[in-house]
Amino acid sequence: MPHRSSAQHRHILCMKWGLKYGPEYVNRLWAMVRRNLRGDFEFTCLTDDARGIRPEVRCLPIAPLNLHLKPGQRDGAWKKLTTFESDLYGLRGTALFLDLDVVIVGSLDDFFTCPGEFLIIRDYPRFWRARARIIGNSSVYRFNLGAHADVLADFREHIEQVPRSHRNEQTYLSHFLHRQGKLGYWPAPWCPSFKYHCIPPWPANYWRAPAIPEGARIIIFHGEVNPPDALAGRRNKPLAFIKPAPWIAQYWRE
């Protein structure tokens, strides 16, 4: 049965599929949100396997995209687009989507009050010339449920062409909403990258541990380092080194 909720209600959404992340990622994410978001909210995990997920989390199936994939191709880079269904299981209100592997280190209250129709992380530039690009990092984004159904409708209408012209869902989503004048970004200090902003630059990474940048609310893990790697001082990249980040254990817990 669809779940109907108040138009003013706050929702946290996350998504789990396959074997990469176990239920402990969902459970820790719920606990981090509960510690850092004042007031009521509903927490929903869109997933293909609800086993081991704590009862406070509502688990719902991930809607199919009906992609026509070649052998060996995966639809994982596109699954987040299903959050833009015109009627996502009857949920109503404002949704904050969080990737499973983020670490919340500060208050989330302002993520629901920051002005903007659609807010996302401005993707982290690897080179100075990339600073002006519009692409958002979809580890953290906020929108009104049902308000951007045209994103998913357009994707389904052009389901063969879009994956050829866009690397993944966040590049497609960013360009689509930018053309409509709806794309906005979180304040830069709120969502720093662990890889780019927490790890000291070479050669200081050999004697200084990763640290939380000033003003950070949510640490984003993308690329070769996840929270357990950071905690252990492990980097899955040749000739790279990081010291352990013990503060991960303080925040990334139930």
Buried (B, 14 or more C-beta within 10 A) or exposed (E): EEEEBEEEBBBBBBBBBEEEBBBBBBBBBBBBBBEBBEEEBBBBBBBEBBEEBBEEBBBBEBBEBEBEEEEEEEBEBBBBBBBBBEEBBEBBBBBBBBBBBBBBBBEBBEBBEBEEBBBBBBBBEEEEEEEEEBBBBBBBBBBEBBBBBBBBEBBEEEBEEBBEEBEBBBBBBBBBBBEEEBBBBBEEEBBBBBBBBBBBEEEEBEEEBBEBBEEBBBBBBBBEBBBBBBBEBBBEEEEBEBBBBEBBEEBBEE
